[in-house]
Amino acid sequence: MTDYNGPDQEFLDRIGGKRVLVRSDLNVPLDRVDDAAVITDDGRIRASVPTIKALAEAGARVVVTAHLGRPDGAPDPRFSLAPVAARLGELLGEDVAFATDTVGKSAEAVVGALQDGEVALLENVRFNRGETSKDDAERGAFADQLAALADAFVSDGFGVVHRKQASVYDVAQRLPHAMGGLVAAEIDVLRRLTVDPERPYAVVLGGSKVSDKLGVIDNLLGKADKLLIGGGMVFTFLKAQGLEVGKSLLEEDQLDTVRSYQQRAKELGVEIVLPTDIVVADSFGDEASARVVPASEIPADSLGLDIGPESGAAFAAELAEARTVFWNGPMGVFEQPAFAEGTRAVAEALTRVEGLSVVGGGDSAAAVRALGFDEQAFGHISTGGGASLEYLEGKELPGITVLEEDGA
């Protein structure tokens, strides 16, 4: 598993006694239990700790900003970061002061009271319209307020670096800045996936929609040796080959695109591996009765919800030969035990890869934890599914390019 360190030592040597604004990714899933918010997966909080701790140990007054959910630019108690502040404090072993707003009186008071080495968390940055505004002036005005709380900025929220948002992009233009250890580690791994990767190189793609992965498929067709396709998106591939997919998830408008990818892969010598059996049910839900059918014989009244055991074993065999593996998207509806075994087979195969194995964030990372795997068994578990995919598509990430400008 990748080790995350903080910013470089030169930066740390200069921030003692200074207020450092850290953009972390603390967007964790919450459940309501007896009207209290309970964090169900603290992976992103744990991944944020090393950089925050490194800054605090260097004597900085650490001001953490982050988002949770999509509150649409206004305060919403359902998306409060208060439970995250409590969990962050537990992981740091120190109290974390919590501001009940982002740039208002509470934030000013909490930040003003910080002593060297102490940490504060501001309330959800997306409670402010300026954070996600498409208007440069509105976003810039909010960034001015954030920047006024600090002397320097550290970008450590990899899950948002593909967004041109105030706390990700604009603040970095206003303060001396540095890349956090988590972001640095993520970028290092992604470069290893795109620049001269060790071969054989296999990419496993799942999840709901082909359309979500079009750019990745297009860009990696020229880089990977094999593409293994599962999840809901596989049914568009099967349909493109003329097979019946029943009531399974299908993107009719992507059939021609998929056929063109299959042709390109053939011309480039890239193997596209599809499942040979599928776990189907007559309906979706906990009461669904699952059965395994050949991928070529999906009943018209059934829907596919996982790759079958034969396919899970075949995918694992393909990955056993690889030296570099990138996986993004579960193979089925892993939240339900009847449809989790395909995802489990892929995850287990990644733990045995003799080389670089990368779990590409999002639902894949959630599945690894939900299915009880030791995170240390993987080469790297990304904290940002969308950012990882955009990088692998060859897109420019605004939150990274801005850090490459003159910093601290």
Secondary structure, DSSP 4 states (H G I P E B T S, - for coil): -PPP--S-HHHHTT-TTSEEEEE------EEEETTEEEES--HHHHHHHHHHHHHHHTT-EEEEE---S--TTS--GGG-SHHHHHHHHHHHTS-EEE-SSSSSHHHHHHHHH--TT-EEE-S-GGGSHHHH-S-HHHHHHHHHHHHTT-SEEEE--GGGTTS--IIIIIHHHHS-EEE-HHHHHHHHHHHHHHSS--SSEEEEE-SS-SGGGHHHHHHHTTT-SEEEE-STTHHHHHHHTT---TTS---GGGHHHHHHHHHHHHHHTPEEE--SEEEEESS-STT---EEEEGGG--TT-EEEEE-HHHHHHHHHHHHT-SEEEEES-SS-TTSGGG-HHHHHHHHHHHT-SSEEEE-SHHHHHHHHHTT--GGGSSEE-S-HHHHHHHHTT---HHHHGGGSS--
